[in-house]
Amino acid sequence: MVANLQPFSHPSLRENFSEYVAHLQLHMALQARNLVPTLTTTTSRREQFLHQTQADFEKFVSRQRL
């Protein structure tokens, strides 16, 4: 099966893809530095808060324009 490799023709598709790539790059960088919490079930409210804060921060940073 051959994928259709046409460039993005619509600017919003390009922006969405760019945001996705930025988010993925940030996540990979944080994970490489062990700053991303593991995806296990958390038992304490403190851990849950930490995981949610990290996710919110990653989302916020990935949507910033450089």
C-alpha positions in Angstrom: 0.0 0.0 0.0 1.5 3.3 -1.1 0.6 6.4 1.0 -0.4 9.6 -0.8 2.4 12.0 0.1 1.0 15.4 -1.0 2.0 18.5 1.0 -0.7 20.0 3.2 -2.7 22.3 1.0 -4.8 24.0 3.7 -3.1 26.3 6.3 -5.1 25.0 9.2 -4.0 21.4 8.5 -0.4 22.6 8.4 -0.8 24.4 11.8 -2.5 21.4 13.4 0.3 19.1 12.2 2.9 21.6 13.4 1.2 21.7 16.9 1.2 18.0 17.0 4.9 17.7 16.1 5.8 20.4 18.7 3.8 18.6 21.4 5.5 15.3 20.5 9.0 16.8 20.5 8.4 18.3 23.9 7.0 15.1 25.3 10.0 13.2 24.0 12.4 15.7 25.4 10.8 15.6 28.8 10.6 11.8 28.8 14.3 11.6 27.9 15.0 13.6 31.0 12.6 11.5 33.1 10.3 14.5 33.7 7.2 12.9 32.5 5.3 10.8 35.1 4.8 7.2 34.3 1.4 6.1 33.0 0.5 3.9 35.9 -2.6 4.2 38.1 -2.0 6.7 40.9 -3.2 6.1 44.4 -2.6 9.4 46.1 -4.3 12.7 45.4 -0.8 14.3 45.3 0.3 12.0 42.5 -2.9 12.6 40.6 -2.5 16.4 40.9 1.2 16.1 39.8 0.2 14.1 36.7 -2.6 16.4 35.7 -0.4 19.5 36.2 2.3 18.0 34.0 -0.2 17.2 31.3 -1.7 20.7 31.4 1.8 22.3 31.3 2.9 20.1 28.3 -0.4 21.1 26.5 0.1 24.8 27.2 3.8 24.8 26.1 3.1 22.8 23.0 0.6 25.4 21.8 2.9 28.4 22.2 4.1 30.1 19.0 7.9 30.4 18.7 
